[in-house]
Amino acid sequence: MNRQAQAYLFAGTAIFLWSTVASAFKLSLRWLDPLQLLLLANIVSIIVLFTVLACQRRLHQLRHYAPRDLGRLALLGLLNPFLYYITVFKAYDLLPAQQAQPLNYTWAITLALLSVPLLGQRIGAKAFLALFVSYAGVVVIATEGRVLALEFTSLTGALLALGSTVFWALYWIYNTRDSGDPVAGLFTGFCFSLPLILIATALFSELEIPPWQGALGAAYVGMFEMGLAFVCWLQALKRSSTTAKVGNLIFLSPFLSLVFIHFLVGEAIHPATFIGLIFIVVGNVIQQWPARRSQAIAAHE
């Protein structure tokens, strides 16, 4: 199997796993509250990432961090998983999975907007068009098609789902300054976040032995959503001749996710969800199109 075929295999695995996690979130939240789910999932993800580093013989990367690096990784751990997943899980707790998942998918647009003040990038007509198209889809989904009436299934849930994209975008913006091993950085950030999650759970939830259904769901989320899917995606990017070749596949994830949500969670997919998701995906394509074209030209040359 050549390197590009390996890249497609790793990318397909990551996308499949990401497509299942919305269902895993919703099913797990039937047995656990958001903080309990995050605590258990974070512990599992730390074990998984440590195992990956050990199997790849890269544990020595953890010794190379200077105090300044550790401070930055602690900040990243505050953003992800602490703030990001608390917000995401609460959104899933309040909304049907078919609404929370597409709304969270707008993070790429949020990333472009935050890049203006934080990275000094300019925003042009293309970005405004992408913004308008994507958030038109958000309104369609959040109101279940009742756009003119603006009757939201849960306005709080919709705002939390959109708010989670801010934490996720900030995480990736600040993560671009990290030139170290990405898995080691993720592991270290997750270790820093564990005491915060533990304290938050003790204060605002309950520390107790979870039912086996909740524990199994949290283990799945920690192993795949917060662990192996990320590793697989990194391997895909590493092996692909261009990022565009595997990056295009990510647009399959939200549609495949709706299939799992229907059959695993039991939600009847509302037509407005599908229509709104198309708007969001088109907005993301508009936002990324020049970069993809440039990558294609560079690869051809």
Buried (B, 14 or more C-beta within 10 A) or exposed (E): EEEBEBBBBBBBBBBBBBBBBBBBBBBBBEBBBBBBBBBBBBBBBBBBBBBBBEEEEBEEBBEEBEEEBEEBBBBBBBBBBBBBBBBBBBBBBBBBBBBBBBBBBBBBBBBBBBBEEEEEEEEEEBBEBBBBBBBBBBBBBBBBBBBEEEEBBBEEBBBBBBBBBBBBBBBBBBBEEBEBBBBBBBBBBBBBBBEBBBEBBEEEBEEEEBEEEBBBBBBBBBBBBBBBBBBBBBBBBEBBEBBBBBBEBBBBBBBBBBEBBBEBBEBEBBEBBBBBBBBBBBBBBBBBEEEBEEBEEEEEE
